[in-house]
Amino acid sequence: MNKIQIPETDLCLAPLGMGCVSAGLKWDGLEADIIFDAYYEAGGNLYDTARVYSDWVKPERGRSERVIGDWLRRSGKRNHVVICTKGGHPDMTVPHPDLHKSRVSPDEMRTDLEASLKALGTDHIDIYIYHRDDESLPVSELIDTMEEFVSEGKIRYYGCSNWSTKRMREADAYCKNKNLRGFSVNQALYNIGEAAMNPPSDDTLKRMDEEMRRYHTENPKNLAMPYMCNCSGFFHKLLKGGASAVSESEYYTPGNLEIFENLKKTMEETGCTMTQAVLAFFKSQPFACLPLYGPRSKEDIQEALKTFY
């Protein structure tokens, strides 16, 4: 696989990151080890998680980070992989979570960071990310918080998730003025069906619209790292179960039904799988793009990675 080198960093990453939101839910213990090892042995090196994964399922908090930390201790691979995690997500453990309630103050970010370090069993995070933004706060305060973590040696690089392009540009301008490197990655909703989908039920998610795509073309120092790259399995479910299997999906639109027909043609003409047809979308972008993929099994991750050979 051709690796992606983020400019002005020592981060050389596999072109497909392993999304770990399911760690501790769909796989744990030995099963998790098998999937993590399969990704690594196939050439993968970026494991993406978050402090909030998956706090919406009681009683354990930080479940995904704990599972990754267990694997790191058992495998001894900590110094051979890149760990990316996120802090500052709204609290999902309360009876009625408010996704618009900000948690990105310096104290809240420090609380999340310290919990992540403990759960992962490491003394530093390779890429630490603001999971959400609070536009009532100046970007200078948010950048200064991350720079403080860098100076303490607790994180190496930092980034953002679900930020607007306008706010990223403000952060870039502040960092340039202060001679700081700034954001190294940006996580946003982007996939082959995103442009034709209905608005997501969670309106705090930022979609990679035309303005954001232009931003990444102009700013290669901030690597685009799309999540939901598999369209929440929409095209797979449509292929297997027909319209009745996806009629309630945000992706169920005339535009995506047309894309589905094109994907089937690609499968017929090339012999690729639906997963590979969907992921090939990211290889044709005019900017460096590292999608995050959440597998269900060892076979899933091996199939997905073959897209990038």
C-alpha positions in Angstrom: 0.0 0.0 0.0 1.1 3.6 -0.6 1.3 5.3 2.7 0.2 8.9 3.4 2.8 11.2 4.8 1.3 14.2 6.6 3.5 17.2 5.8 5.7 18.6 8.5 5.1 15.6 10.7 6.7 12.2 11.1 3.3 10.5 10.6 3.4 8.0 7.7 0.0 6.4 7.7 -1.7 3.5 6.0 -4.4 4.8 3.5 -7.2 3.2 5.5 -7.6 3.7 9.2 -9.2 1.3 11.6 -12.3 2.8 13.2 -12.8 1.3 16.7 -16.2 2.5 17.7 -17.3 -1.2 17.9 -14.4 -2.3 20.2 -15.9 -3.7 23.4 -19.4 -4.0 21.8 -19.1 -6.3 18.8 -15.6 -7.6 19.6 -13.5 -7.8 22.8 -10.7 -9.8 24.2 -9.3 -12.5 21.9 -11.7 -11.5 19.1 -10.5 -7.9 19.3 -6.9 -9.1 19.2 -7.5 -11.1 16.0 -9.0 -8.1 14.2 -6.4 -5.6 15.5 -3.6 -8.0 14.5 -5.1 -8.7 11.1 -5.2 -4.9 10.3 -1.6 -4.5 11.5 -0.3 -7.6 9.6 -2.0 -6.4 6.4 0.0 -3.1 6.6 -2.4 -0.9 8.7 -1.0 1.3 11.5 -3.7 3.9 12.4 -6.2 3.0 15.2 -8.9 5.6 15.7 -11.1 5.8 18.8 -12.6 8.3 21.2 -13.1 8.7 24.9 -16.9 8.6 24.4 -16.9 5.2 22.5 -19.3 3.7 23.6 -20.6 5.4 26.7 -24.2 5.2 25.4 -24.2 1.5 26.4 -24.0 1.2 30.2 -22.3 0.5 32.5 -18.7 0.8 31.2 -17.2 4.2 30.1 -14.4 4.5 27.6 -15.0 0.9 26.5 -13.2 1.2 23.1 -10.1 2.8 24.6 -9.9 0.1 27.2 -10.1 -2.7 24.6 -7.3 -1.1 22.5 -5.2 -0.6 25.7 -5.7 -4.3 26.5 -4.5 -5.3 23.1 -1.5 -2.9 23.2 -0.4 -4.4 26.5 -0.8 -8.0 25.3 0.8 -7.4 21.8 3.6 -5.1 22.7 2.9 -3.1 19.5 2.5 0.4 21.1 5.6 1.8 19.5 4.7 0.3 16.1 1.2 1.9 15.7 -0.4 5.4 15.6 -3.1 5.9 18.2 -5.7 8.6 17.4 -8.4 9.4 20.0 -10.8 12.3 20.6 -12.0 14.2 23.6 -14.7 16.9 24.3 -17.8 15.0 23.2 -21.0 15.8 25.0 -21.8 13.5 27.9 -23.6 10.4 26.7 -24.1 8.8 30.1 -26.8 11.1 31.3 -30.5 10.1 30.9 -31.1 12.6 28.1 -27.8 13.5 26.3 -27.7 17.0 24.8 -25.4 16.8 21.8 -25.3 20.6 21.7 -23.9 21.0 25.2 -20.2 21.8 24.8 -17.5 20.0 26.7 -14.3 21.5 25.1 -13.1 23.7 27.9 -9.5 23.3 29.0 -10.5 21.4 32.2 -12.9 19.1 30.3 -10.3 18.3 27.6 -7.7 17.6 30.3 -10.1 15.3 32.1 -10.8 13.4 28.9 -7.1 13.2 27.9 -6.0 11.9 31.3 -8.8 9.2 31.2 -7.7 8.3 27.7 -4.1 7.9 28.6 -5.0 5.6 31.5 -7.4 3.5 29.5 -5.0 3.1 26.6 -2.1 2.3 28.9 0.2 4.8 27.3 2.0 8.0 28.3 1.1 9.8 25.1 -1.4 10.0 22.3 -0.1 10.3 18.7 -3.0 12.4 17.4 -5.5 14.0 19.8 -8.7 15.5 18.4 -11.4 17.9 19.5 -14.5 15.7 18.9 -16.7 18.7 18.7 -16.3 22.5 18.6 -17.8 25.4 20.7 -18.0 28.4 18.5 -18.6 30.7 21.4 -14.9 30.1 22.4 -12.1 31.7 20.5 -10.0 29.3 18.5 -6.9 30.7 20.2 -8.0 29.2 23.5 -8.7 25.8 21.9 -5.3 25.8 20.1 -3.5 26.9 23.3 -5.0 24.0 25.2 -3.7 21.5 22.7 -0.3 23.2 22.6 -0.1 22.9 26.4 -0.7 19.1 26.0 2.0 19.0 23.4 4.5 20.8 25.6 3.7 18.3 28.4 4.5 15.4 26.1 1.0 14.0 26.5 0.1 14.3 22.8 2.3 14.6 19.7 -0.1 16.1 17.2 -3.7 17.4 17.3 -6.7 17.8 15.1 -10.4 18.5 14.9 -13.6 16.6 14.2 -16.9 18.2 13.2 -15.5 21.7 12.9 -16.6 24.1 10.2 -14.2 25.1 7.4 -14.5 28.7 8.7 -13.3 27.7 12.2 -10.4 25.6 10.7 -9.3 28.6 8.7 -9.4 30.8 11.8 -7.3 28.2 13.7 -4.8 28.1 10.8 -4.5 31.9 10.8 -3.9 31.9 14.6 -1.3 29.1 14.3 0.5 30.9 11.5 0.7 34.1 13.5 2.1 32.2 16.5 4.4 30.0 14.4 2.6 26.8 15.4 2.1 23.8 13.2 -1.7 23.6 14.0 -4.2 20.9 13.1 -2.8 17.8 11.4 -6.1 16.0 10.7 -9.7 16.8 10.2 -12.5 14.2 10.7 -15.8 14.9 8.9 -18.6 12.9 7.4 -17.7 12.0 3.8 -18.4 9.1 1.6 -19.6 8.1 -1.9 -23.3 8.7 -0.8 -22.9 11.7 1.3 -23.7 14.4 -1.3 -27.0 12.7 -2.1 -28.0 11.7 1.5 -30.7 13.4 3.6 -29.5 15.5 6.6 -28.1 13.3 9.3 -30.3 12.9 12.4 -27.4 14.3 14.5 -27.0 17.9 13.3 -23.7 18.3 15.1 -22.0 16.2 12.5 -20.1 18.2 9.9 -20.3 17.1 6.3 -17.4 17.5 3.9 -19.1 19.9 1.6 -17.5 21.7 -1.5 -16.0 24.4 0.7 -14.3 21.9 3.0 -13.0 19.8 0.0 -11.5 22.9 -1.5 -9.9 23.7 1.9 -8.2 20.3 2.0 -7.0 20.7 -1.6 -5.4 24.0 -0.5 -4.2 22.8 2.9 -2.4 19.4 2.7 -0.9 19.9 6.2 -4.4 19.1 7.5 -5.2 15.6 6.4 -8.8 14.8 5.6 -9.9 11.7 7.6 -13.5 10.9 6.7 -15.7 8.9 9.0 -18.7 6.8 8.0 -16.8 5.9 4.9 -18.9 2.8 4.4 -22.2 4.8 4.3 -23.4 2.9 7.4 -23.6 -0.2 5.3 -26.4 1.3 3.1 -25.3 -0.1 -0.2 -24.4 -3.5 1.3 -27.9 -3.7 2.9 -29.6 -2.6 -0.4 -27.7 -5.2 -2.3 -28.6 -8.0 0.1 -32.1 -7.1 1.2 -33.5 -4.7 -1.4 -35.3 -1.4 -0.8 -37.2 -2.6 2.2 -34.0 -3.1 4.1 -32.9 0.5 3.8 -36.1 2.5 3.3 -35.6 4.3 6.7 -32.0 5.2 6.0 -30.8 8.8 5.6 -29.1 7.5 2.4 -32.3 6.3 0.8 -32.6 8.9 -1.9 -33.0 8.9 -5.7 -29.4 10.0 -6.0 -28.0 7.2 -4.0 -30.2 4.6 -5.8 -28.5 5.8 -9.0 -25.1 5.5 -7.3 -26.1 2.0 -6.3 -26.6 0.9 -9.9 -23.2 2.3 -10.8 -21.6 0.4 -8.0 -23.2 -2.8 -9.2 -21.8 -2.2 -12.6 -18.3 -1.6 -11.2 -18.6 -4.9 -9.3 -19.6 -6.8 -12.4 -16.9 -5.2 -14.6 -14.0 -5.5 -12.1 -14.9 -8.4 -9.9 -14.5 -6.3 -6.8 -16.8 -6.5 -3.7 -19.3 -3.8 -2.7 -16.9 -2.7 0.1 -14.1 -2.2 -2.3 -16.3 -0.4 -4.8 -17.5 2.0 -2.1 -14.0 2.6 -0.7 -12.4 3.2 -4.1 -14.2 6.5 -4.1 -11.5 7.9 -1.7 -8.7 7.0 -4.1 -10.1 9.5 -6.7 -10.1 12.6 -4.5 -8.0 15.6 -5.5 -6.6 15.8 -2.0 -5.1 13.2 0.3 -7.9 11.4 2.0 -7.6 8.7 4.7 -11.0 7.1 5.5 -11.8 5.4 8.7 -13.3 1.9 8.4 -15.0 0.0 11.2 -14.8 -3.8 10.5 -17.0 -6.6 11.9 -14.4 -9.3 11.5 -10.9 -10.2 10.5 -12.2 -10.9 7.0 -13.9 -7.5 6.7 -10.7 -5.6 7.4 -8.6 -7.7 5.0 -11.2 -7.2 2.3 -11.3 -3.4 2.8 -7.5 -3.0 2.8 -7.2 -4.8 -0.5 -8.9 -1.7 -2.1 -5.6 0.1 -1.5 -3.1 -2.4 -2.8 
